[in-house]
Amino acid sequence: MLPASARLRKSSEISAVMKSGTRFSAKLVVLHVAQSTDKDTKVAFAVGKNVGNSVIRHRVTRQLRHAISPLLSNFPTGSHVVVRALPGASQADFAQLSENLEFALSKLAKS
C-alpha cells in the first residue's frame, strides 16, 4: 500500500500531469511524469474501461500499486507520476507489469 503522502488525489492534478507531463511508454503501461514543488513523489493510476471490467481494472490497479511501491525512490524528488494502463495489461501477470514499469522508468532515467 502506498502511504497517503505518496498519492495524487485531486483530479485536476492528475489531468495536469497527463497533459503537461513527459510520457515514457512500455508495452503495457505509460508513465506520465511532471515535476512539482513538492518534496515527495506522488503517484496516481489511470486504468480505463478499455482494460476490462471493474474486477479486472481493480486487479490491475492493485498489481501496479504493489509494483511501483519499491520504485518510488528511483523517481526524481518531487515528481508527480500517473501510471496509465494499456489494454494489454488485463492479460498480464504481476511480473510482466513490474517489468514494464521498470522499462518505462529506465527511459526516464536516460532522459
C-alpha positions in Angstrom: 0.0 0.0 0.0 1.2 3.5 -0.8 1.4 5.9 2.0 -1.0 8.8 1.9 1.8 11.2 1.2 2.7 9.3 -2.0 -0.7 9.6 -3.6 -2.1 12.1 -6.1 -5.7 12.6 -5.2 -7.1 15.7 -7.0 -8.4 15.1 -10.5 -7.1 18.5 -11.5 -3.6 17.5 -10.6 -3.9 14.1 -12.3 -5.2 15.7 -15.5 -2.5 18.3 -15.4 0.2 15.6 -15.2 -1.3 13.7 -18.0 -1.5 16.8 -20.2 1.8 18.5 -19.4 4.0 15.7 -18.2 6.6 13.8 -20.2 5.5 10.4 -21.4 7.5 7.2 -21.1 5.9 4.2 -22.6 6.2 0.5 -22.5 4.1 -2.3 -23.9 1.6 -2.4 -21.1 1.9 0.9 -19.3 2.6 4.6 -19.9 4.2 6.8 -17.2 3.3 10.5 -17.3 5.9 12.4 -15.2 5.8 16.1 -14.3 8.0 18.0 -11.8 6.4 19.7 -8.9 7.5 21.9 -6.0 6.5 19.1 -3.5 9.3 17.3 -1.8 7.5 13.9 -2.0 7.0 11.8 -5.2 3.3 11.3 -5.7 1.6 8.7 -7.8 -1.9 8.1 -9.3 -3.2 5.3 -11.5 -5.4 5.6 -14.6 -6.9 2.3 -15.6 -9.7 2.9 -18.1 -12.6 0.7 -19.3 -10.6 -0.3 -22.3 -8.6 -2.5 -19.9 -11.6 -4.6 -18.8 -14.5 -4.7 -16.5 -14.4 -3.4 -12.9 -12.9 -6.6 -11.4 -10.1 -6.6 -13.9 -9.4 -2.9 -13.6 -9.1 -3.1 -9.8 -6.8 -6.2 -10.1 -4.5 -4.3 -12.5 -4.5 -1.2 -10.2 -3.6 -3.3 -7.2 -0.8 -5.0 -9.1 0.5 -1.7 -10.4 0.4 -0.1 -6.9 2.3 -3.0 -5.5 4.9 -3.0 -8.3 5.6 0.8 -8.1 5.9 1.0 -4.4 9.6 -0.1 -4.2 10.4 2.1 -7.3 9.3 5.4 -5.8 12.8 6.3 -4.7 14.0 6.0 -8.3 11.9 9.0 -9.5 13.3 12.5 -9.2 12.4 14.2 -6.0 9.0 16.0 -6.2 7.8 14.1 -9.2 4.1 13.7 -9.9 3.5 10.4 -11.7 0.4 9.0 -13.4 0.7 5.3 -14.4 -1.7 4.6 -17.2 -2.5 1.0 -18.0 -2.9 0.0 -21.6 -5.5 -2.6 -22.8 -2.9 -5.5 -22.8 -2.4 -5.1 -19.0 -5.6 -7.1 -18.4 -3.9 -10.3 -19.6 -0.5 -9.6 -18.0 0.7 -11.1 -14.7 2.4 -9.2 -11.9 5.9 -10.0 -13.3 5.1 -8.6 -16.7 3.6 -5.4 -15.2 6.7 -4.9 -13.0 9.0 -5.4 -15.9 7.1 -2.9 -18.0 7.2 -0.3 -15.2 10.9 -0.8 -14.8 11.4 -0.4 -18.5 9.5 2.8 -18.6 11.4 4.0 -15.6 14.7 3.2 -17.3 13.6 5.5 -20.1 13.0 8.3 -17.6 16.5 7.8 -16.1 18.0 8.2 -19.6 16.3 11.5 -20.3 
